[in-house]
Amino acid sequence: MKLFPIRENHLYQKAYKKGERAPARSVCVYVLCDRAAERIRKANPMGEYLNRIGISASKKIGGAVQRNRAKRVVREAYRQIGKEYDIKTGYLIVIALRTPATVLKMQDVKRDLQYTLKRLDMLTSKSIPQKEE
C-alpha cells in the first residue's frame, strides 16, 4: 500500500482544528473528510478514493535520528494495519507523534495506532473471499 502524503501546511492546520481526534500513548490521530477526494480519485489511474497521510513529529520528540525512526515505525505500522483491515478512504489522516514513539517497539505503536483508528471508526474487517466447492 502506497502512502500519499499531505504536502500543504494548511491541510495539517485544518485537520488539527476541525478533525476528529483520538489520543493514545505514543500517537494522536486526527481525521478529517478530504474535500479534494473526488478530484484526486479522478486523477488516480485506478480510479479509487485515497487517504492522504501526514506524520507530524515535533522537536520535543528528540533529535533528527529519533524523529525519523519514529516516522518510519508509524509508516510501517499503518501499512500493516492496512493489510489486516480495510481502512476507509477519502480522508485526511494526520498522525502526531508523542515522545514514547521513539522508544517503543513497532508492535506497541501499531497497537496504539490501531486503537485510535478503531475509535475514530476508520477500520472495517477485511472480507475474506469464500471458496466454492
Contact map, one row per residue, 1 for C-alpha under 8 A:
1110000000000000000000000000000000000000000000000000000000000000000000000000001001000000000000000000000000000000000000000000000000000
1111000000000000000000000000000000000000000000000000000000000000000000000000000000000000000000000000000000000000000000000000000000000
1111100000000000000000000000000000000000000000000011100000000000000000000000000000000000000000000000000000000000000000000000000000000
0111110000000000000000000000000000000000000000000111100000000000000000000000000000000000000000000000000000000000000000000000000000000
0011111000000000000000000000000000000000000000000001110000000000000000000000000000000000000000000000000000000000000000000000000000000
0001111100110000000000000000000000000000000000000001110000000000000000000000000000000000000100000000000000000000000000000000000000000
0000111110100000000000000000000000000000000000000000010000000000000000000000000000000000000000000000000000000000000000000000000000000
0000011111110000000000000000000000000000000000000000000000000000000000000000000000000000000000000000000000000000000000000000000000000
0000001111111000000000000000000000000000000000000000000000000000000000000000000000000000000000000000000000000000000000000000000000000
0000000111111100000000000000000000000000000000000000000000000000000000000000000000000000000000000000000000000000000000000000000000000
0000011111111110000000000000000000000000000000000000000000000000000000000000000000000000000100000000000000000000000000000000000000000
0000010111111111000000000000000000000000000000000000010000000000000000000000000000000000000001000000000000000000000000000000000000000
0000000011111111100000000000000000000000000000000000000000000000000000000000000000000000000000000000000000000000000000000000000000000
0000000001111111111000000000000000000000000000000000000000000000000000000000000000000000000000000000000000000000000000000000000000000
0000000000111111111100000000011100000000000000000000000000000000000000000000000000000000000111000000000000000000000000000000000000000
0000000000011111111000000000010000000000000000000000000000000000000000000000000000000000000000000000000000000000000000000000000000000
0000000000001111111000000000000000000000000000000000000000000000000000000000000000000000000000000000000000000000000000000000000000000
0000000000000111111100000000000100000000000000000000000000000000000000000000000000000000000000000000000000000000000000000000000000000
0000000000000111111110000000011110000000000000000000000000000000000000000000000000000000000000000000000000000000000000000000000000000
0000000000000010011111000000011100000000000000000000000000000000000000000000000000000000000000000000000000000000000000010000000000000
0000000000000000001111100001111000000000000000000000000000000000000000000000000000000000000000000000000000000000000000010000000000000
0000000000000000000111110001110000000000000000000000000000000000000000000000000000000000000000000000000000000000000110110000000000000
0000000000000000000011111011100000000000000000000000000000000000000000000000000000000000000000000000000000000000000100000000000000000
0000000000000000000001111111000000000000000000000000000000000000000000000000000000000000000000000000000000000001101100000000000000000
0000000000000000000000111111000000000000000000000000000000000000000000000000000000000000000000000101000000000001000000000000000000000
0000000000000000000000011111000000000000000000000000000000000000000000000000000000000000000000001111100100001001000000000000000000000
0000000000000000000000111111100000000000000000000000000000000000000000000000000000000000000000111100100000001001100000000000000000000
0000000000000000000011111111110000000000000000000000000000000000000000000000000000000000000000111100000000000000000100000000000000000
0000000000000000000011100011111000000000000000000000000000000000000000000000000000000000000011110000000000000000100110000000000000000
0000000000000011001111000001111100000000000000000000000000000000000000000000000000000000000011110000000000000000000000000000000000000
0000000000000010001110000000111110000000000000000000000000000000000000000000000000000000001111000000000000000000000000010000000000000
0000000000000010011100000000011111000000000000000000000000000000000000000000000000000000001110000000000000000000000000000000000000000
0000000000000000001000000000001111100000000000000000000000000000000000000000000000000000011100000000000000000000000000000000000000000
0000000000000000000000000000000111111000000000000000000000000000000000000000000000000000011100000000000000000000000000000000000000000
0000000000000000000000000000000011111100000000000000000000000000000000000000000000000000000000000000000000000000000000000000000000000
0000000000000000000000000000000001111111000000000000000000000000000000000000000000000000000000000000000000000000000000000000000000000
0000000000000000000000000000000001111111100000001100000000000000000000000000000000000000011000000000000000000000000000000000000000000
0000000000000000000000000000000000111111110000001000000000000000000000000000000000000000000000000000000000000000000000000000000000000
0000000000000000000000000000000000011111111000000000000000000000000000000000000000000000000000000000000000000000000000000000000000000
0000000000000000000000000000000000011111111100001100000000000000000000000000000000000000000000000000000000000000000000000000000000000
0000000000000000000000000000000000001111111100111100000000000000000000000000000000000000000000000000000000000000000000000000000000000
0000000000000000000000000000000000000111111110110000000000000000000000000000000000000000000000000000000000000000000000000000000000000
0000000000000000000000000000000000000011111110100000000000000000000000000000000000000000000000000000000000000000000000000000000000000
0000000000000000000000000000000000000001111111110000000000000000000000000000000000000000000000000000000000000000000000000000000000000
0000000000000000000000000000000000000000011111100000000000000000000000000000000000000000000000000000000000000000000000000000000000000
0000000000000000000000000000000000000000000111110000000000000000000000000000000000000000000000000000000000000000000000000000000000000
0000000000000000000000000000000000000000111111111000000000000000000000000000000000000000000000000000000000000000000000000000000000000
0000000000000000000000000000000000000000110101111100000000000000000000000000000000000000000000000000000000000000000000000000000000000
0000000000000000000000000000000000001101100000111110000000000000000000000000000000000000110000000000000000000000000000000000000000000
0001000000000000000000000000000000001001100000011111000000000000000000000000000000000000111000000000000000000000000000000000000000000
0011000000000000000000000000000000000000000000001111100000000000000000000000000000000001111110000000000000000000000000000000000000000
0011110000000000000000000000000000000000000000000111110000000000000000000000000000000000011110000000000000000000000000000000000000000
0011110000000000000000000000000000000000000000000011111000000000000000000000000000000000000111100000000000000000000000000000000000000
0000111000010000000000000000000000000000000000000001111100000000000000000000000000000000000111100000000000000000000000000000000000000
0000000000000000000000000000000000000000000000000000111110000000000000100000000000000000000001111000000000000000000000000000000000000
0000000000000000000000000000000000000000000000000000011111000000000000000000000000000000000001111000000000000000000000000000000000000
0000000000000000000000000000000000000000000000000000001111111000001000100000000000000000000000011100000000000000000000000000000000000
0000000000000000000000000000000000000000000000000000000111111100001000000000000000000000000000001000000000000000000000000000000000000
0000000000000000000000000000000000000000000000000000000011111110001000000000000000000000000000000000000000000000000000000000000000000
0000000000000000000000000000000000000000000000000000000011111100000000000000000000000000000000000010000000000000000000000000000000000
0000000000000000000000000000000000000000000000000000000011111110011000000000000000000000000000001110010000000000000000000000000000000
0000000000000000000000000000000000000000000000000000000001111111111000000000000000000000000000000010000000000000000000000000000000000
0000000000000000000000000000000000000000000000000000000000101111111000000000000000000000000000000000000000000000000000000000000000000
0000000000000000000000000000000000000000000000000000000000000111111100000000000000000000000000000000000000000000000000000000000000000
0000000000000000000000000000000000000000000000000000000000000111111110000000000000000000000000000000000000000000000000000000000000000
0000000000000000000000000000000000000000000000000000000000001111111111000000000000000000000000000000010000000000000000000000000000000
0000000000000000000000000000000000000000000000000000000011101111111111100000000000000000000000000000010000000000000000000000000000000
0000000000000000000000000000000000000000000000000000000000000001111111110000000000000000000000000000000000000000000000000000000000000
0000000000000000000000000000000000000000000000000000000000000000111111111000000000000000000000000000010000000000000000000000000000000
0000000000000000000000000000000000000000000000000000000000000000011111111100000000000000000000001000110000000000000000000000000000000
0000000000000000000000000000000000000000000000000000001010000000001111111110000000000000000000000000000000000000000000000000000000000
0000000000000000000000000000000000000000000000000000000000000000000111111111000000000000000000000000000000000000000000000000000000000
0000000000000000000000000000000000000000000000000000000000000000000011111111100000000000000000000000000001001000000000000000000000000
0000000000000000000000000000000000000000000000000000000000000000000001111111110000000000000000000000000001001100000000000000000000000
0000000000000000000000000000000000000000000000000000000000000000000000111111111000000000000000000000000000000000000000000000000000000
0000000000000000000000000000000000000000000000000000000000000000000000011111111100000000000000000000000000000000000000000000000000000
0000000000000000000000000000000000000000000000000000000000000000000000001111111110000000000000000000000001101100100000000000000000000
0000000000000000000000000000000000000000000000000000000000000000000000000111111111000000000000000000000000000100100000000000000000000
1000000000000000000000000000000000000000000000000000000000000000000000000011111111100000000000000000000000000000000000000000000000000
0000000000000000000000000000000000000000000000000000000000000000000000000001111111110000000000000000000000000000000000000000000000000
0000000000000000000000000000000000000000000000000000000000000000000000000000111111111000000000000000000000000100010000000000000000000
1000000000000000000000000000000000000000000000000000000000000000000000000000011111111110000000000000000000000000000000000000000000000
0000000000000000000000000000000000000000000000000000000000000000000000000000001111111100000000000000000000000000000000000000000000000
0000000000000000000000000000000000000000000000000000000000000000000000000000000111111100000000000000000000000000000000000000110000000
0000000000000000000000000000000000000000000000000000000000000000000000000000000011111110000000000000000000000000000000000011110000000
0000000000000000000000000000000000000000000000000000000000000000000000000000000001111111000000000000000000000000000000000011110000000
0000000000000000000000000000000000000000000000000000000000000000000000000000000001001111100000000000000000000000000000000111000000000
0000000000000000000000000000000000000000000000000010000000000000000000000000000000000111111000000000000000000000000000000111000000000
0000000000000000000000000000000000000000000000001110000000000000000000000000000000000011111000000000000000000000000000000000000000000
0000000000000000000000000000000011001000000000001111000000000000000000000000000000000001111100000000000000000000000000000000000000000
0000000000000000000000000000001111001000000000000111000000000000000000000000000000000001111110000000000000000000000000000000000000000
0000010000100010000000000000001111000000000000000011110000000000000000000000000000000000011111000000000000000000000000000000000000000
0000000000000010000000000000111100000000000000000011110000000000000000000000000000000000001111100000000000000000000000000000000000000
0000000000010010000000000000111000000000000000000000111100000000000000000000000000000000000111110000000000000000000000000000000000000
0000000000000000000000000011110000000000000000000000111100000000000000000000000000000000000011111000000000000000000000000000000000000
0000000000000000000000000011110000000000000000000000001110000000000000000000000000000000000001111100000000000000000000000000000000000
0000000000000000000000000111000000000000000000000000001111001000000001000000000000000000000000111110100000000000000000000000000000000
0000000000000000000000001111000000000000000000000000000010001000000000000000000000000000000000011111100000000000000000000000000000000
0000000000000000000000000100000000000000000000000000000000011100000000000000000000000000000000001111111000000000000000000000000000000
0000000000000000000000001100000000000000000000000000000000000000000000000000000000000000000000000111111100000000000000000000000000000
0000000000000000000000000110000000000000000000000000000000000000000001000000000000000000000000001111111100001000000000000000000000000
0000000000000000000000000000000000000000000000000000000000001000011011000000000000000000000000000011111100000000000000000000000000000
0000000000000000000000000000000000000000000000000000000000000000000000000000000000000000000000000011111110000000000000000000000000000
0000000000000000000000000100000000000000000000000000000000000000000000000000000000000000000000000001111111011000000000000000000000000
0000000000000000000000000000000000000000000000000000000000000000000000000000000000000000000000000000001111111000000000000000000000000
0000000000000000000000000000000000000000000000000000000000000000000000001100100000000000000000000000000111111100000000000000000000000
0000000000000000000000000000000000000000000000000000000000000000000000000000100000000000000000000000000011111110000000000000000000000
0000000000000000000000000000000000000000000000000000000000000000000000000000000000000000000000000000000111111111000000000000000000000
0000000000000000000000000110000000000000000000000000000000000000000000001100100000000000000000000000100111111111100000000000000000000
0000000000000000000000000000000000000000000000000000000000000000000000000100110010000000000000000000000001111111110000000000000000000
0000000000000000000000000000000000000000000000000000000000000000000000000000000000000000000000000000000000111111111000000000000000000
0000000000000000000000011110000000000000000000000000000000000000000000000000000000000000000000000000000000011111111100000000000000000
0000000000000000000000010010100000000000000000000000000000000000000000000000110000000000000000000000000000001111111110000000000000000
0000000000000000000000000000000000000000000000000000000000000000000000000000000010000000000000000000000000000111111111000000000000000
0000000000000000000000010000000000000000000000000000000000000000000000000000000000000000000000000000000000000011111111100000000000000
0000000000000000000001110001100000000000000000000000000000000000000000000000000000000000000000000000000000000001111111110000000000000
0000000000000000000001000000100000000000000000000000000000000000000000000000000000000000000000000000000000000000111111111110000000000
0000000000000000000000000000000000000000000000000000000000000000000000000000000000000000000000000000000000000000011111111110000000000
0000000000000000000001000000000000000000000000000000000000000000000000000000000000000000000000000000000000000000001111111100000000000
0000000000000000000111000000001000000000000000000000000000000000000000000000000000000000000000000000000000000000000111111100000000000
0000000000000000000000000000000000000000000000000000000000000000000000000000000000000000000000000000000000000000000011111111000000000
0000000000000000000000000000000000000000000000000000000000000000000000000000000000000011000000000000000000000000000011111111000000000
0000000000000000000000000000000000000000000000000000000000000000000000000000000000001111000000000000000000000000000011001111100000000
0000000000000000000000000000000000000000000000000000000000000000000000000000000000001111000000000000000000000000000000001111110000000
0000000000000000000000000000000000000000000000000000000000000000000000000000000000011100000000000000000000000000000000000011111000000
0000000000000000000000000000000000000000000000000000000000000000000000000000000000011100000000000000000000000000000000000001111100000
0000000000000000000000000000000000000000000000000000000000000000000000000000000000000000000000000000000000000000000000000000111110000
0000000000000000000000000000000000000000000000000000000000000000000000000000000000000000000000000000000000000000000000000000011111000
0000000000000000000000000000000000000000000000000000000000000000000000000000000000000000000000000000000000000000000000000000001111100
0000000000000000000000000000000000000000000000000000000000000000000000000000000000000000000000000000000000000000000000000000000111110
0000000000000000000000000000000000000000000000000000000000000000000000000000000000000000000000000000000000000000000000000000000011111
0000000000000000000000000000000000000000000000000000000000000000000000000000000000000000000000000000000000000000000000000000000001111
0000000000000000000000000000000000000000000000000000000000000000000000000000000000000000000000000000000000000000000000000000000000111
